[in-house]
Amino acid sequence: MSLNEYNDRRIRNEDKKEVIKKRKFYDWQLEKGEGAEALLGTMMTYTTQTQALFLIPETLLLIIFLANETKIPLKYSIRKSDLTYYFIFTTVIILPNLIIDIFVLHIIEII
């Protein structure tokens, strides 16, 4: 066996080892749920939470305006002034929450 044949065979063996190593890593990623699926799951969770962030004040407004018809505040012993505070809080918290989410998503991209 010549030196060239030996080197070719050694390179092929190393390539096979590298392919096997990459395949094992890919299988590990699939088992752990990392990759595109995990990213899509994270984004889906983020979008539903952001939708809820905007829908909660609207829902509270409906509860405030329809308090006598729905009897929700009466059933749960919530004062109307408390509902107003809840509405103000959920409205004010929207912008800071979005800013924090932007920073968190950029940190996730970096990692």
N, C-alpha and C positions, 0 to 999 in steps of 0.2 A: 504494500500500500504506500503510495507516494504521500508526500507532505500535503499536497493540494487536496487529494482525496480525503485525507484525515481531517483537514480544516473544513472542507465542505460538509463532511459527516458531522463534525462537532457543531458547526453553525446550524445545521438542520435540527440537531438534538436540542440546541439552545432555543431555537425558534419554536420547537414543539413545546418545550417547557414554558416558554413565555406565553404561548397561545393557551396552554392549560391553565396557567396562572391567571390570565385575563378572563378566561371562561369561568373559573372558580369565583373570581371577584364579581363578575356579572351575575352569576347565580346567587351569590350572597346578597347583592343589592336587590335582586328580585324577591328573595326570601324576606329581607328586612323591610321591604316596601319603599325603599329609597329609589329615587329617580323621578321620572315624569309623573308617575301615578301619585307619589307622595306630594309633589309640587301642586298637582291639580287638586288634590284633597285639601291642601292648605289654602289654596286660592278660593275653593268653594266655601270653606268655612269662613274665610275673611269676607267674602261677598255677602253671605247670609247674615253675618253679624253686622255688616254695614247697612244692609237693608233694614234690619231690626232697629238699628240706631236711629234711622229716619222715620220709621213707622211708629215707634213708641210715643213720641209727642202727639202725633195725630190720633192715636188710640186714646190717649189721656184726654185730649180735647173732646172726643166723642163721649167719653165717660163723664166728663164735667158737664157738658151741655145736655146730656140725656140721663142725668143722675136720677131724676124722678121716674123716668120710664123704665130704666134698666134695673134700678134698685141695687146696683153693684156696690156703691159706697155704703149703703145701709146694711147689706149682707155681711160685709167685711169690716164694719165699724170704722170706716175711713171718713174723716171730716172733709168738707168741701175745701177748706183752706189748705189742708194737707195735699189734696189733689192739685191745687194750684202750685204749691211748692214743688211737687213731683214734676209737673209740667215745666216749670221754669228750670229746674235742675236738668231734666233730660234735653231741653233745648240748648242750654248753655254748654253742656258737656259734649255736644256734637263736634265742634271745631277742635278742641284739644284731643279728643279721641281720634279724629282723623289724622292729626299731626303725629301723634304717637304711633299710629298704625303705619304711616309712611316710613318713619324711622325704623320700626321693627322689620318691615318688609325689605328695606335696604340692607339691614343687618343679615337677614336670612339669605339674600342674594350674595352677599360677600362670603358667607360661610359656604 
